[in-house]
Amino acid sequence: MAELSRVTGVSVPMIKYYLREGLLPSGERTGPNQAQYGREHVRRLNLVRAMAEYSGLSLAEIAELLEGLERPELSLYDRLGLAQCTVTSRREPGEGEGWERAAREARELIARHGWRHSPDSQAMRAVTGVLLTLRTLGYDGVFARLDEYAEAAARTARADVAALADESDLERMIELVVVGTLLGDTLIAALRRIAQGNISAEMLGEKLEEC
């Protein structure tokens, strides 16, 4: 376990905690107080750490997701859906004319791009909630560019699926479903901040400053 901690950078007490919570499979017993850990333990620890740092999920939610991803009867497509549902912000459907209008605008946006979707999915609720908030705050300029946001999302999604198709090992594909969704969101957000700083500096003629 000390060697596993050294290789992964995860402390021994945290490794023991992951073992107790079922996030990490037990090692192969080699003695009363010794166990052998292999490459699969290193990969699982790195995966759990990435999820804990970037997903905002509780360890219980991470354990539930990992258990679902290991179900052999699920297709890769279903596992991708499971990962997306787990990491997408939860919100209950809203009520009133404002919500209904935003929901209609969300459906129209998705329809314009020919995407299949579930009208009651967490992702659609999130889109609806964002559109409602934008409308309430009067950000008409953003509304006018919704299709540009959708096109950017489509390019990112194509890159996600292409990266998935490049993997031949099923275990790595499953990992990529999770890590690609979580870290991909963080990567896109960070790159967006950098791009915003550069473009705004160019447009406004200001010296670039980064936080």
C-alpha positions in Angstrom: 0.0 0.0 0.0 2.9 2.3 0.7 4.2 1.8 -2.8 0.7 2.3 -4.3 0.6 5.6 -2.3 4.0 6.6 -3.7 3.0 5.9 -7.3 -0.3 7.6 -7.2 0.3 10.4 -4.8 -2.8 9.3 -2.8 -2.1 9.1 1.0 -2.3 5.7 2.7 -5.2 6.8 5.0 -7.2 7.9 1.9 -6.4 4.6 0.1 -7.7 2.7 3.1 -10.8 4.9 3.1 -11.4 4.2 -0.6 -11.1 0.5 0.2 -13.7 0.7 3.0 -16.1 2.6 0.8 -15.8 0.1 -2.1 -14.2 2.7 -4.5 -11.1 0.6 -4.8 -11.0 -3.2 -5.1 -9.1 -5.2 -2.5 -5.6 -6.2 -3.3 -4.4 -9.8 -3.5 -3.6 -11.1 0.0 0.1 -12.1 0.4 0.2 -12.2 4.2 -1.8 -11.4 7.4 -1.2 -7.7 7.0 0.0 -7.5 3.4 -1.6 -7.3 0.0 -0.4 -6.9 -3.5 -1.7 -4.1 -5.6 -1.4 -3.9 -9.4 -1.8 -1.7 -12.4 -5.6 -1.8 -12.2 -5.5 -0.3 -8.7 -3.3 2.5 -9.9 -5.7 3.3 -12.7 -8.8 3.1 -10.4 -7.1 5.4 -7.8 -6.3 7.9 -10.5 -9.8 7.7 -11.9 -11.4 8.2 -8.5 -9.1 11.1 -7.6 -9.9 12.8 -10.9 -13.6 12.4 -10.3 -13.4 13.7 -6.8 -11.4 16.8 -7.8 -13.4 17.8 -10.9 -16.9 16.4 -10.7 -18.3 17.9 -7.5 -19.7 14.4 -6.8 -19.8 12.9 -3.3 -17.8 9.7 -2.8 -21.2 7.8 -2.5 -22.2 9.1 -5.9 -18.8 8.2 -7.4 -19.1 4.7 -6.0 -22.6 4.4 -7.5 -21.4 5.6 -10.9 -18.4 3.2 -10.9 -20.7 0.3 -10.0 -23.0 1.2 -12.9 -20.2 1.5 -15.4 -19.0 -2.0 -14.5 -22.3 -3.6 -15.4 -21.5 -5.9 -18.3 -25.0 -5.8 -19.8 -24.7 -2.0 -20.5 -23.5 -0.9 -23.9 -20.8 1.8 -24.3 -23.6 4.2 -25.4 -25.6 3.4 -22.2 -22.5 3.9 -20.1 -21.9 7.3 -21.7 -25.5 8.2 -20.9 -25.0 7.0 -17.3 -21.9 9.2 -16.9 -23.6 12.2 -18.4 -26.7 11.8 -16.1 -24.5 11.5 -13.1 -22.4 14.6 -13.7 -25.2 16.8 -15.0 -26.6 19.3 -12.5 -29.9 18.1 -11.0 -32.9 20.5 -11.1 -36.6 20.0 -10.9 -38.9 21.1 -13.7 -40.1 24.7 -13.2 -43.6 26.1 -13.5 -45.3 29.0 -15.1 -45.3 30.8 -18.4 -41.6 31.8 -18.1 -40.5 28.2 -17.7 -42.8 26.9 -20.5 -41.4 29.6 -22.9 -37.8 28.7 -22.0 -38.6 25.0 -22.5 -40.1 25.7 -25.9 -37.0 27.8 -26.9 -34.8 24.9 -25.7 -36.7 22.4 -27.8 -36.5 24.7 -30.8 -32.8 25.2 -30.4 -32.2 21.5 -30.3 -34.5 20.8 -33.2 -32.7 23.4 -35.4 -29.6 21.3 -35.1 -31.3 18.0 -35.7 -30.3 16.5 -32.4 -32.2 13.7 -30.7 -33.1 14.3 -27.1 -35.3 13.4 -24.2 -37.5 16.5 -23.4 -37.4 15.6 -19.7 -33.7 14.8 -19.4 -31.5 16.6 -16.8 -29.5 18.2 -19.7 -32.7 19.7 -21.2 -33.8 21.0 -17.8 -30.4 22.6 -17.4 -30.7 24.2 -20.8 -34.2 25.4 -20.0 -33.1 26.8 -16.7 -30.2 28.7 -18.3 -32.4 30.2 -21.0 -35.0 31.2 -18.4 -32.3 33.0 -16.4 -30.8 34.7 -19.5 -34.3 35.9 -20.5 -35.1 37.1 -16.9 -31.8 39.1 -16.8 -32.3 40.6 -20.2 -29.3 39.1 -22.0 -30.7 39.3 -25.5 -27.2 39.3 -27.0 -26.6 35.8 -25.7 -30.0 34.7 -27.0 -29.1 36.0 -30.5 -26.0 33.7 -30.5 -27.5 30.5 -29.1 -26.9 28.7 -32.4 -23.2 29.6 -32.2 -23.0 28.1 -28.8 -24.7 25.0 -30.1 -22.3 24.7 -33.0 -19.4 25.0 -30.6 -20.9 22.3 -28.4 -21.3 20.0 -31.5 -17.6 20.4 -32.4 -16.6 19.6 -28.9 -18.9 16.5 -28.8 -17.5 15.3 -32.1 -14.0 15.5 -30.6 -15.2 13.6 -27.5 -16.7 10.7 -29.5 -13.7 10.6 -31.8 -11.4 10.3 -28.8 -13.6 7.5 -27.5 -13.4 5.7 -30.9 -9.6 5.9 -30.8 -9.5 3.6 -27.8 -9.5 -0.2 -28.4 -9.4 -1.3 -24.8 -12.9 -1.5 -23.2 -11.7 -0.6 -19.7 -9.9 2.6 -21.0 -13.0 3.4 -23.1 -15.1 3.3 -19.9 -12.6 5.4 -18.1 -12.6 7.9 -20.9 -16.4 8.2 -20.8 -16.1 9.4 -17.2 -12.8 11.3 -17.3 -13.6 12.8 -20.7 -16.9 14.1 -19.6 -15.7 15.6 -16.3 -12.2 16.8 -17.3 -13.5 17.8 -20.7 -16.0 20.3 -19.1 -13.2 21.7 -17.0 -10.8 22.0 -20.0 -13.4 23.7 -22.2 -14.3 26.2 -19.5 -10.6 27.0 -18.8 -9.8 27.4 -22.5 -12.8 29.6 -22.9 -11.6 31.9 -20.1 -8.2 32.2 -21.8 -9.8 32.9 -25.2 -12.2 35.5 -23.7 -9.2 37.3 -22.2 -7.3 37.4 -25.5 -10.3 38.3 -27.7 -11.5 41.0 -25.3 -8.0 42.5 -25.1 -7.8 42.6 -28.9 -11.3 44.1 -29.3 -10.8 46.7 -26.5 -7.2 47.5 -27.2 -6.2 46.6 -23.6 -3.2 44.9 -22.2 -4.0 41.3 -21.5 -4.3 40.4 -17.8 -5.1 37.0 -16.4 -6.5 36.1 -13.0 
